[in-house]
Amino acid sequence: MSAIVIARRRTLAWCAGFAVLLVALVGVALSTGRLHIPFLDALRALFGVGDRPTVLVVQQFRAPRVIAAVVAGAALALAGSMTQRLLRNPLASPDVIGVTGGASVGAVLVIASGSVPAALTPVAAVAGGLAVAVLIGASAWRSQVSVTRLVLVGVAIQQGLAAVVNLMIVRFPQELAGQALQWTSGSLYGRTWTEVWVAGGAIVAVAGAAALTHRRVAVLDLGDDSAGGLGLDPRRARLGLLMLAVVLASLAAALSGPIGFVALLVPHVVRRLAGPPTPATLALTALTGATLLLGADYVALNLLPIHGLPAGAVTATLGAPWLLWLMARSERRSLT
């Protein structure tokens, strides 16, 4: 049996395992709360089967939050994987280089103003993320990106955007500012079906487009000279694919707030589990991201003593040590 077949079977096994774990987490999240609902009853209620009070609690209050976590987690993981591959940089995730910060500015402007329909939040988030991507590209992007330069530029932009968000929160009415402040912490609280359908539908469409470009990304993995020899303009292709990653991350931020480190952490985990990227590892990346964010939200909501802690706090607790380790390893490699 060839190594390729073994690797493919291992990846499919991991996909099956994470799919089962994700379904189990969905059932647990739907059944847990102030009103406990049996696991199977909660899953049936998700599809409208069961008594009316149970269906109401599951479909109107718990399901939007759970589905938002699943979709946003998958989008962040895919965006991180694409960004790292295209920039050939293990630290180049959308949250580290400031893309989700730009999405936050756009989304908070919609939320805190109160004069713009909430359905336009994903549009504003994408516009903010794209603006930051253009700014970073103009200041730090070259054919060979320096890890330290990219991270420093991204962190600087992120801090500036955080100041802009804080200014908007202070200046706008208290009731709207409170809603925006909760959103900026990376919280899935209060998600509605309108938000899930608008942002989630867009995420599914963009993720499908990203999956169709896998062969183009694989050609870019060969190097710019080889890609050019195969008839692909590497700069134009890389720019277009990066825009897909930015849109994915920005839509995820519109749905869940600026959740940190999911986009950075998941691609590394998938590479350790399944090896080099393939179409199957793309599915594994989405499943792992969805499982991680839903698990983090469940931990924040039910297992921690601090009530109302956002999911972003849990992912940051997991991701910050990982980022420090990656930077230290990169520094050691540059010295050898």
N, C-alpha and C positions, 0 to 999 in steps of 0.2 A: 504494500500500500504506500503510495507516494506521500511526501511531506505535505504537499498542497491539499490532498484529500483529508489527511489527518487534521490539518489546521482548519479546514472548512467545517469538518464535523465538530471540532472543539468549539468553534465560534457559534455554530448552530445550537450546540448544547448549552452554551452560556446564554444565548438568546432565549431559549426555552426556559431556562432557570429564572432569568430576570423577568420574563413575561408572567410566570406563575407567581413570583414574589410580588410583582406589581399588582396583579389581580387580588392577591391576598391583602396587600396594603390598602387597596381601594375599598375592599369589603370592611376591613377593620376601621378605616377612617369614617366610612359611612355609618357604621354601627356605634361608634363611640361618641359620647357627649353627655350632656346633662340628662338627656333621655336615652337610655341604653336600648338599642335595637339588636335583636339576634342577627348574627352574621348573614345567614342565608336570607332572612327577611329583608335586610338592608339591600342586598344585591337584587332581590326581586322587586323591591320598591323603586330602585333606580329605573326600572323599565315599566313602572306604573302598576305593578302587581302587588296586591295587599290591601290592608284596610286604609281608609282615607287619611287618618292622622299620620300614620307611618309614611305613606307616600308623600304627603305634604312636607314633612320634616326632611326627608331624604332629598326629594327633588328640588325643593325651593331654597333650602338653607345649607345643606351639606354638599350636594352634588356639584354646584358651580365652583365651590372652593377646591374640591378634589380634582375635578377635571382641569381647572386652571393650573393647578400644581403639576399635573401630568403633562399638559401641553407645553407649559412654559419651561419645565425642566428639560423636556426633549429638545425644544428649540435652542435653549442655552447650550446644551451639550453639543448639538450639531454645529452651532455657530462657533464654539470654541475649537472643535475639531477642524473645521474648514480654515479658520484663521491660523492655527498653528501649522497646518500643512502648507498653506499658500505662502506664509511668511517664513517657513522653515525655522520656526522659533518656538521653543517650548513654553515661553512666558507670554506669548502674544494672544491672550484671550480678550474678548470684547470688554469685560469688566475691568481688567487691569489697565488697558490702554485708553480707557475713558469713554468708550462708545456708549455704554449703558448710562454713563453720567449725562451725555448729551440727550439720550432718550428721556432721562428723568426731567431735564429742563423743559423739554417740549410737553411731556405729559402733565407735569405740575402746573405749567402755565394754563393748561386747559382746566385742570381740576380746581385750582385756586381762584381762577377768575370767576367761575360760576356763570359766565355769559356765553360759553361755547358748549354745544351738545357733548355729552360724555362719550357718545359713539365716535367722536373725532379724536379721542385720546390716542388710539393706535396710530393714526395719521401723524399727529403731532410728535409722538415718540419716534417714529421712523424718520421724520424730518430732522429732529434733533440728533439722532444717531448718525445719520448721513452727514450732517454738518460737521460733527466731530471727526468722522472718518476722513473727510476731505482736509480738515485742519491738520490732523496727524500725518496724513500722506504728504502734505506740503512741507511739513517741518522735519519729518524723521524718516520717511520711507525712501529707500534706495533699493537697488537690485539685491544688495546684501545688507540686511537690517542688523544694526548693532543691538544686542539684547539690552545692554545697559541704557543706551540712548532711547530706545523705544519705551522702556518701562518708565524712565525719568520723564519723558515728554508726556506719556499717558497719565502718570501720577500728578504732574503739574496741572494738566488740563482738568483732571478729575477734581482737584482741589478748588480750582477756579469755578468750575460748574457747581460744586457743592455750595460755594459762597453765593452764587446766583440763586440757587434754590432756596437757601436760607433767607435771602433778601426778599424773595417773592412771598415766602411763608409769613414773614414778619409784616409785610406791607398789606397783605390781603385780609379780608374779614376773618374773625377768629374761627367761626364754624367751618369755613372752607379751608383755612390754614391748617386746622387740626386734621382734616381728612387728608390733605396733601402731605403733612408731616408723617402720618401713619403709613402712607403709601411709600414714601422715600426710605423707610426702614426695611423694605422688602417684605411686606406683609400681604398675605392672601385673604385677609379678612374682608368680608362684605362683597365678595365678587358676585356679579349678577350674570344671568343667562345672556343678556345683551352683550356684555363685555366678552364672555366666553365665545359666543358665536362670531362676533366681529373679529376680535384679535385671534381667536383660535382657528377660525376658518382661514384667515390670511396666513397663519403659521403653517397650516397643513398644505396650502397651495405653494408657499415658498419652499417648504421642506421637500415637497415633491419635485419642484424645479431643481433644487440642489441635488437630489438623488439622481436625476437625469444627467447631471454634469459630472458624474463620477469619473468617466473615462477621460474627460478633459483635465480633471485634477490629476489623474494618474499620469497623463502625458507631461504635465508640469513637474511632477515628481522626478522625471528623468533629467531635469535641468533645462535652462533656457535655450542652450544651443541645440539640444536634441529635440526640444519642442518646436523650435523654429525649423529644423530640418524636416519635421513631420507636417509642416504647413500650418502650424498654430502660432499666432502672434502672442508671445508669452506675456508681455506687459498688458496688452488689452484683455487677454483672457483672465489674467490674475486680478485685474481691476474689477472686471464684471463679476467674478466669483466672490471677491471680497465684499462687493456690494450686497450680494445675496446673504452672506454671513452677517453683515451689519443689519440688514433688514430683519433677519431672524432674531438677532439679539435685541433689537429695538422693539419688536412686537412682543417678545417675551417680557421685556421691561414694562411695556404698557399693560400687560396682563397681571404681572406679579410684583411690580416694583423692581428696583435695582438689586436683584439677588446676586450676591457676590460668590465667586469661586466655583460655582457649578461648571461654568464654561472652561475654567482652567483645570479643574481636578479630573473631570470625567474622561477626557481624551487620554490622559496618562494612565488611568485605571484600565481603560479598554485596551490600550497597547500592551499593558502587562498581561492581561487576560488572554487576548486573542492574537497578538502579534501585529504584523504590518496591516495597513488599511486595505479593505476589500469592500464590496457592496454589503456583505453580511455584517462587517464590523460597523458599518454606518447604522444599521438597524440596532445593533447592540449598543452603540453610543446613545441613540435616542431612548432606548429602554432603560439604560443605566441612569441617564439624566432625569428621566421621569420618576424613577424609583427613588433617587437621591433627594429630589426636591419634595416629593410627597412624604417621604420618611422624615425629612427635616421639619416639615410643617406639622406632621403628627406629633413628633417629639416636643416641639415648641408649644403645641396646643394642649397636650394631655400629660406629658411626663415630666415637665419641669415645674418647680415650685412657683416660679414667677408667672402670673397670669397675664396673657396678652403679649408674650414675647414673640416677635416676628420670626418667620422661618429664616430670614436673612441672617439673624444672629447665630443660628445653628450652623448654617453653611459657612459663615465667616470663621467660626470656631474650628471647623474642620479644615478650611482652606488656607488660613493664614500660615500655620506651620508648614504646610506643603509648599506654599510660595517661597517662604524663607529657605527651605531645603533646596528647592530648584535653583534659586539664585546663588546659594552657596556652592552647589555642584557646578553651575555654569562658570562661576568665578574660578574654581579649582581647575576646570578644564582649560580655561583661557591662560592659566599660569603654567600648564604642563606642555 
